[in-house]
Amino acid sequence: KDFKQTLGWMMRDDHNRRSQKKQKKRLFFVVVVVALCVCSLVPFVPTTTKTTKTTRLWGCPSMTHKYWHTEEVLFKEEEDALTSERYLTFVPDMGGFNNVRLAFETALVLAKASRRTLVLPPRQNFYLMEGKRSFVDFFPDILTQRRAPVTTTTKFLRAVDAPEHVRRLGRACEPTHRAEDSCFRLYDYLETNFRTFVPNTFDTCVAFESSSSFSSSTTTSMSRKKKKNATTTCGDDRVVVDGEAALGGPEGVVHLRSSGALTHHLEEFRRGRAEPSRMGRLLSPFYAYVHFDDPRRTNFYKRLVRDVVRFDRRVHCVAGEVVQKIRRRGSSSSSFAAMHVRRGDFQFRKNHGDRELEDDQGEIAEALEVILGGDDDDDQTLFVATDAPRDSFEAVAKRRVVFLADFQHDDLTDFERGFVDALVASEAQIFLGTWFSTFTSLIVRLRGYRGHPDNSSFFIDRSRRFATFGFEPFRFPFYMREWQHAWRDIDTLQTLPAPRPWESRIHLTSNLDAYPTPDVFTSHHISRGSLPMNE
């Protein structure tokens, strides 16, 4: 009897142990399955984990700042536009990448505001880039995002039943007139078969009314009150164009002739009789050319461009690694300064007036001395983004100078190196840029997106060095700088950008006028490592 009882206890214990093992195996299996599911979602979910100052991106080994948002509350008409079968085609700018980006941003906003699907141009060669590139190479998420309808030329040509010889140009073309696969054959087809709109950022701006119903008529007129309100964007010198009348209407396709001299005004341009901005080139920030009467919509479209027109996550990760390495090089502080100097990559020889393109080394040295301090500082790191030889900076910088080439990243393409340069410079505590450079403008805007104080960005040009210390209305040429309007208060509903209490209002009548130099500025605010004043 005792033996039977003992044997029964042993059997029950053995059964319990087996049950526990089975439960542990099942639990382990569940944990593994859940872990695999989570890991499989990592490359596709843009979730962020907040830290004290920066944000870690999924899949990035380094810390980098995520300034965009992946979701947005859409207005009813914007939701309807996501399934629109009406299209807006455009010609990419023939200049450098940042000119291409400016035109693309404006085309995206015009397409979205007119409830049209934006058609991306075919793969083609771009200025100073190797091989044929597409807009998906620049902005990989542009086709998969759900904030604005975008499609490819191939799908568009199939939808409108274009001839076979035109469809062949949908995948790739050559932006020269004499090539067999010339992009201009495609553009000629678009102008011949569809309504064409020629933008003129010099003399006009496009305005949209929020109350518009986008009727079938193309002769709608904007109210006098709304036209008066549009002067906040257009100023008193530009004519207000009704966006609904110009880009709305029943037509299935509207073509935006946005290339400038190389398509229709070449002879005028060669004779020097035409201003590029009058010939279709969208050489203007989108917010200085497209006006919305409702502040909510104004901020909506500014957020749209911020969140959608952005670089590949891999580029952001590389930039974060470079920023980490730069900060480790400083022995007493993790902060660093950045500078962009443009010397030989302007499309035209002269900057403005009779001033030669090349920046004088003395002016660079003076800017560094005024902004960062004049004493030799081996502990302070200066990151330089430039197309000029590095030895031209090491002699005048008086501090440790680093370039992107100092960090090994052979997997980057030629244009991705420029993207990383801009992202790294946007993380610097202090930035010095080049006036009239749209690359400097990109960096300044990224810094605004990231929350850096506006007065932490300066210009090397002594007459414009402290342009960011005041609030200035738009004035021509609109591409010469980035304006605070791009990022200031855009996450609010009904607030338009306005001067801060400490900012002066700047009203200049000429590009050659000197910006006022703030008397309150002294170099020790920055050289000692403190944040700029009036943050």
C-alpha positions in Angstrom: 0.0 0.0 0.0 2.8 2.4 0.9 4.6 1.4 -2.3 1.5 2.1 -4.3 1.0 5.5 -2.7 4.7 6.4 -3.3 4.4 5.3 -6.9 1.3 7.4 -7.4 3.0 10.5 -6.0 6.0 9.9 -8.2 3.7 9.5 -11.3 1.8 12.7 -10.4 5.0 14.6 -9.9 6.3 13.3 -13.2 3.1 14.3 -14.9 3.3 17.8 -13.3 6.9 18.2 -14.5 5.9 17.2 -18.0 3.0 19.6 -18.0 5.3 22.4 -16.8 7.8 21.6 -19.5 5.0 21.7 -22.1 3.8 25.0 -20.8 7.3 26.5 -20.9 7.8 25.2 -24.5 4.5 26.7 -25.5 5.4 30.0 -23.9 8.8 30.0 -25.5 7.1 29.3 -28.9 4.7 32.2 -28.4 7.5 34.6 -27.4 9.6 33.6 -30.5 6.6 34.1 -32.8 5.8 37.5 -31.3 9.5 38.5 -31.6 9.6 37.5 -35.2 6.5 39.4 -36.0 7.8 42.5 -34.4 11.2 42.2 -36.1 9.5 41.8 -39.5 7.7 45.1 -39.0 10.8 47.1 -38.1 11.8 48.1 -41.7 8.2 49.3 -42.4 7.0 51.0 -39.2 8.3 54.5 -38.7 7.6 54.4 -34.9 10.0 56.4 -32.8 11.4 56.2 -29.3 11.9 59.6 -27.7 15.0 60.5 -25.9 16.0 63.7 -24.1 17.2 65.6 -27.2 17.0 63.3 -30.2 14.9 60.5 -31.6 16.0 57.0 -32.6 14.8 55.8 -36.0 13.9 52.2 -36.3 16.8 50.3 -38.0 19.4 53.1 -37.3 22.4 52.2 -35.2 22.9 55.8 -34.4 20.7 58.6 -33.0 19.2 61.0 -35.5 16.4 63.5 -35.3 13.1 62.6 -36.9 11.4 65.9 -37.7 8.5 64.7 -40.0 5.2 63.0 -39.2 3.7 60.1 -41.0 0.0 60.8 -40.4 -2.1 63.8 -40.9 -5.8 64.7 -40.5 -7.0 65.4 -44.1 -9.7 67.8 -45.1 -12.7 66.1 -46.9 -11.6 67.3 -50.3 -8.1 66.1 -49.7 -9.4 62.6 -49.0 -11.4 62.7 -52.2 -8.3 63.7 -54.1 -6.5 60.5 -53.1 -8.6 58.6 -55.7 -8.6 61.3 -58.3 -8.3 60.4 -62.0 -7.3 63.9 -63.0 -3.6 64.5 -63.5 -1.0 67.3 -63.3 2.2 66.7 -65.3 5.3 68.9 -65.1 8.8 69.4 -66.5 11.6 69.0 -63.9 13.9 72.0 -63.5 17.1 71.8 -65.6 19.3 73.2 -62.8 21.0 71.6 -59.7 19.2 69.2 -57.3 17.9 71.9 -55.0 16.4 73.8 -57.9 14.8 70.5 -59.0 13.5 70.1 -55.4 12.0 73.6 -55.3 10.1 73.0 -58.5 8.9 69.6 -57.4 7.6 70.9 -54.1 5.6 73.6 -55.8 4.2 71.1 -58.4 3.2 68.7 -55.5 1.3 71.5 -53.7 -0.4 72.7 -57.0 -1.5 69.2 -57.8 -2.8 68.5 -54.3 -4.6 71.9 -54.1 -6.3 71.3 -57.5 -7.3 67.8 -56.6 -5.0 66.2 -59.2 -2.6 63.3 -59.2 1.0 64.5 -59.7 2.8 62.6 -62.5 6.5 62.1 -61.8 8.7 62.7 -64.9 10.7 59.8 -66.4 14.2 58.8 -65.4 16.7 61.2 -66.9 20.0 62.9 -66.5 20.2 65.7 -64.0 22.7 68.5 -63.7 26.0 67.3 -62.0 24.7 63.8 -61.4 26.0 60.5 -62.7 23.6 58.5 -64.8 19.8 58.7 -65.2 17.9 59.3 -62.0 14.2 59.4 -61.0 12.4 61.3 -58.2 12.0 58.0 -56.4 15.8 57.9 -56.1 15.7 61.2 -54.3 12.5 60.6 -52.3 12.0 56.8 -52.0 8.7 57.1 -50.1 7.0 59.5 -52.5 5.0 56.8 -54.3 4.0 54.8 -51.2 3.0 57.7 -49.0 -0.8 58.3 -48.6 -0.8 62.1 -48.1 -0.8 63.2 -51.7 -1.6 61.2 -54.9 1.5 60.6 -57.0 2.0 58.3 -60.0 4.6 57.5 -62.6 4.7 58.6 -66.2 4.4 55.0 -67.4 1.1 54.5 -65.5 -0.1 57.9 -66.6 0.6 57.3 -70.3 -1.2 54.0 -70.1 -4.2 55.7 -68.4 -4.6 58.3 -71.2 -3.9 55.7 -73.9 -0.9 57.5 -75.3 0.7 56.4 -78.6 3.3 53.6 -78.4 6.2 55.9 -79.4 5.3 58.2 -76.5 4.9 55.4 -74.0 8.4 54.3 -74.7 9.6 57.6 -73.2 7.7 56.9 -70.0 10.4 54.8 -68.3 13.5 56.9 -69.3 14.4 59.7 -71.6 17.3 62.1 -72.4 16.8 65.8 -71.6 18.3 67.0 -74.9 16.5 68.0 -78.1 18.6 65.9 -80.5 18.4 62.5 -78.7 16.3 59.8 -80.2 14.7 59.3 -76.8 14.4 63.0 -76.1 12.2 64.0 -73.1 11.1 67.0 -75.1 9.1 64.7 -77.4 7.1 63.7 -74.4 6.7 67.3 -73.4 5.5 68.3 -76.9 2.9 65.5 -76.8 1.6 66.8 -73.4 1.4 70.4 -74.7 -0.3 69.4 -77.9 -2.9 67.2 -76.4 -3.7 68.8 -73.0 -4.2 72.2 -71.4 -0.9 73.9 -70.5 -0.2 76.3 -67.7 3.0 78.3 -67.7 4.0 79.5 -64.2 5.5 82.9 -63.6 6.9 83.3 -60.1 8.4 86.7 -61.0 5.1 88.6 -61.8 2.4 86.3 -60.4 1.4 84.0 -57.6 -1.3 81.4 -57.5 -4.1 81.6 -54.9 -6.7 79.1 -53.8 -10.0 79.7 -52.0 -11.0 77.1 -49.4 -14.7 77.6 -50.3 -14.2 76.6 -53.9 -16.3 73.7 -55.1 -14.0 73.1 -58.2 -16.9 73.4 -60.6 -16.7 72.4 -64.2 -16.2 76.0 -65.3 -12.6 77.3 -65.7 -13.7 80.9 -65.7 -14.4 81.3 -62.0 -13.1 84.5 -60.5 -11.7 85.0 -57.1 -13.4 87.5 -54.8 -11.8 90.9 -54.3 -11.5 90.3 -50.5 -9.6 87.0 -51.1 -7.3 88.7 -53.7 -6.5 91.4 -51.1 -5.7 88.7 -48.5 -3.3 87.1 -51.0 -1.0 90.1 -50.9 0.5 88.6 -47.7 2.1 86.0 -49.9 2.2 87.8 -53.3 3.0 91.3 -52.2 1.8 94.4 -54.0 3.9 93.9 -57.2 2.6 90.4 -58.3 -0.7 89.6 -60.0 -2.9 87.1 -58.2 -3.8 84.1 -60.4 -7.0 82.2 -59.5 -5.7 78.6 -58.9 -9.1 77.0 -59.5 -9.5 78.7 -62.8 -5.9 78.0 -63.9 -5.6 74.4 -62.7 -9.1 73.2 -61.9 -11.8 72.6 -64.4 -13.2 69.4 -66.1 -10.0 68.5 -68.1 -8.5 65.3 -67.1 -4.9 66.5 -67.6 -3.2 69.9 -67.1 0.5 70.2 -68.1 2.8 72.5 -66.1 5.5 73.9 -68.4 8.0 74.5 -65.6 11.3 74.0 -67.3 12.2 77.5 -68.5 14.5 78.5 -71.3 15.5 75.0 -72.5 12.0 74.3 -73.9 10.5 77.5 -75.3 12.5 80.6 -74.4 16.1 79.6 -75.4 16.7 82.4 -77.9 15.3 85.0 -75.5 17.5 83.7 -72.7 20.6 83.7 -74.9 20.0 87.3 -75.8 19.6 88.2 -72.1 16.1 89.5 -72.6 14.2 87.2 -70.4 14.2 86.6 -66.6 14.2 82.8 -65.9 11.4 83.1 -63.4 9.2 84.6 -66.1 9.9 81.6 -68.4 8.2 78.9 -66.4 11.0 78.0 -63.9 9.6 77.5 -60.4 12.6 79.2 -58.8 10.7 80.0 -55.6 9.8 78.3 -52.4 6.3 76.9 -52.8 5.0 79.0 -49.9 6.1 82.2 -51.6 4.3 81.3 -54.8 1.1 79.4 -53.7 -1.3 81.2 -51.4 -4.3 79.8 -49.4 -6.8 82.1 -47.8 -7.3 79.8 -44.8 -4.3 79.6 -42.4 -5.2 76.0 -41.6 -4.7 75.1 -45.2 -1.5 77.2 -45.4 0.0 75.2 -42.5 -1.5 71.9 -43.9 0.5 72.3 -47.1 3.7 73.3 -45.3 3.4 70.2 -43.2 2.7 68.2 -46.3 6.0 69.2 -47.9 7.9 68.7 -44.7 6.6 65.2 -44.1 6.5 63.9 -47.7 9.5 65.5 -49.5 12.3 63.9 -47.5 15.3 61.7 -48.0 15.7 58.0 -47.6 15.9 56.6 -44.0 19.3 55.1 -44.8 20.6 58.6 -45.6 19.3 59.9 -42.3 21.0 57.0 -40.5 24.4 57.7 -42.1 24.0 61.4 -41.2 23.3 60.4 -37.6 26.4 58.2 -37.5 28.6 61.1 -38.8 27.1 63.5 -36.3 27.9 61.0 -33.5 31.5 60.7 -34.7 31.9 64.5 -35.0 30.6 65.0 -31.4 33.0 62.4 -30.0 36.0 64.3 -31.5 35.3 67.3 -29.1 37.0 66.7 -25.8 34.9 69.0 -23.7 31.6 69.5 -25.6 29.4 67.5 -27.9 28.4 70.6 -29.9 30.0 71.5 -33.2 29.6 74.2 -35.9 29.0 73.8 -39.6 29.6 75.9 -42.7 28.6 75.6 -46.3 30.7 77.4 -48.8 29.8 77.2 -52.5 32.5 78.1 -55.0 32.4 76.2 -58.3 29.0 74.6 -58.7 26.8 77.6 -59.4 25.3 77.3 -62.9 26.2 80.9 -63.8 29.5 82.6 -63.3 28.4 85.5 -61.1 26.5 85.6 -57.9 24.8 89.0 -58.2 25.7 92.3 -59.7 29.5 92.6 -60.4 30.4 90.4 -57.5 32.5 87.4 -58.5 31.4 83.9 -57.5 34.4 82.9 -55.4 34.1 83.8 -51.7 37.1 85.7 -50.4 39.0 83.7 -47.8 39.3 86.9 -45.8 35.5 87.1 -45.6 35.3 83.5 -44.5 37.9 84.1 -41.8 36.1 87.3 -40.7 32.7 85.4 -40.5 34.3 82.6 -38.4 36.0 85.1 -36.1 32.8 87.2 -35.6 30.5 84.2 -35.1 32.7 81.6 -33.4 35.5 83.6 -31.9 38.9 84.6 -33.1 41.2 82.5 -30.9 42.6 79.2 -32.0 40.3 76.5 -30.6 41.5 72.9 -31.1 38.6 71.6 -29.1 35.9 73.1 -31.3 35.0 71.2 -34.5 33.9 72.8 -37.7 32.1 70.6 -40.2 32.5 72.0 -43.8 30.2 71.1 -46.7 31.8 72.4 -49.9 33.0 71.7 -53.4 36.2 73.6 -52.8 39.6 72.1 -51.8 39.9 71.4 -48.0 43.3 73.1 -47.7 41.6 76.4 -48.5 39.7 76.2 -45.1 42.2 74.7 -42.7 44.4 77.8 -42.9 41.6 80.2 -42.0 39.4 78.2 -39.7 41.7 78.2 -36.6 40.0 75.1 -35.3 39.5 71.4 -36.1 38.0 71.1 -39.6 36.2 67.9 -40.8 34.6 67.0 -44.0 32.2 64.2 -45.0 35.1 62.6 -46.9 36.8 62.0 -43.5 34.1 59.4 -42.7 34.1 56.2 -44.6 30.8 55.7 -46.4 31.5 54.1 -49.8 27.9 52.9 -50.3 26.6 56.5 -50.8 25.8 57.7 -54.3 27.0 61.0 -55.6 23.8 62.9 -54.8 23.3 61.1 -51.5 26.6 62.6 -50.2 25.0 66.0 -50.7 22.0 64.9 -48.7 24.1 63.7 -45.9 26.1 66.9 -46.0 22.9 68.9 -45.5 21.5 66.7 -42.7 24.8 66.8 -40.8 25.0 70.6 -41.1 21.4 70.9 -39.9 22.4 69.2 -36.6 25.1 71.7 -35.8 24.7 74.2 -33.0 25.8 77.1 -35.3 25.6 77.2 -39.1 27.2 79.6 -41.6 25.9 79.5 -45.2 26.2 81.0 -48.6 23.7 83.6 -49.8 21.9 82.7 -53.1 22.6 79.0 -52.6 19.6 76.8 -52.6 21.7 74.2 -50.8 22.3 76.6 -47.9 18.5 77.3 -48.0 17.8 73.5 -47.7 20.0 73.4 -44.6 18.4 76.4 -43.0 15.0 74.9 -43.6 16.0 71.6 -42.1 17.3 73.4 -39.1 14.0 75.1 -38.7 12.2 71.8 -39.0 14.5 70.4 -36.2 13.7 73.3 -33.9 17.0 75.1 -33.9 16.7 78.8 -33.1 16.4 80.9 -36.2 19.3 83.2 -35.1 21.7 80.2 -34.9 22.1 80.4 -38.7 24.3 83.0 -40.3 25.6 84.0 -43.8 29.3 84.4 -44.7 28.4 87.5 -46.8 29.1 90.4 -44.3 26.2 92.5 -45.6 23.7 89.7 -45.0 25.4 87.9 -42.1 22.6 88.5 -39.6 19.6 88.2 -42.0 18.0 85.6 -39.8 17.9 88.1 -36.8 14.8 89.8 -38.3 11.5 88.9 -39.9 11.4 89.8 -43.6 8.5 89.6 -46.1 9.0 87.7 -49.4 10.9 89.7 -52.0 12.5 88.8 -55.3 14.5 86.8 -56.1 12.6 84.4 -53.8 15.1 81.6 -54.1 18.0 83.7 -52.6 17.2 82.5 -49.1 14.9 80.3 -47.0 12.2 82.3 -45.1 11.0 81.5 -41.6 7.5 81.0 -43.1 8.5 77.5 -44.1 8.6 76.1 -40.5 7.4 78.7 -38.0 4.2 77.6 -36.2 3.2 75.2 -39.0 2.0 72.6 -36.5 -0.7 75.0 -35.3 -4.2 75.3 -36.8 -4.9 79.0 -37.4 -1.6 80.8 -36.7 0.4 82.3 -39.5 4.1 83.1 -39.1 4.8 86.4 -37.4 7.8 88.2 -35.9 8.9 87.2 -32.4 9.0 89.9 -29.8 12.7 90.2 -30.1 12.8 90.3 -33.9 12.9 93.4 -36.0 10.8 93.7 -39.2 13.1 94.0 -42.2 11.9 95.9 -45.2 14.5 96.2 -47.9 13.8 97.4 -51.4 16.9 96.1 -53.2 19.0 92.9 -53.1 22.0 95.1 -52.6 20.7 96.7 -49.4 22.6 95.6 -46.3 20.8 93.8 -43.6 21.1 95.5 -40.2 23.7 94.1 -37.9 22.3 93.3 -34.4 24.1 95.4 -31.8 23.3 92.9 -29.2 25.3 90.1 -30.9 28.7 89.2 -29.4 30.7 86.2 -30.4 31.3 84.9 -26.9 27.6 83.8 -26.7 28.5 81.0 -29.1 32.2 80.4 -28.7 31.7 79.5 -25.1 29.3 76.8 -26.0 26.0 78.4 -24.9 22.9 78.4 -27.1 22.3 81.5 -29.2 20.2 84.2 -27.5 16.5 84.5 -28.0 15.9 80.8 -28.5 
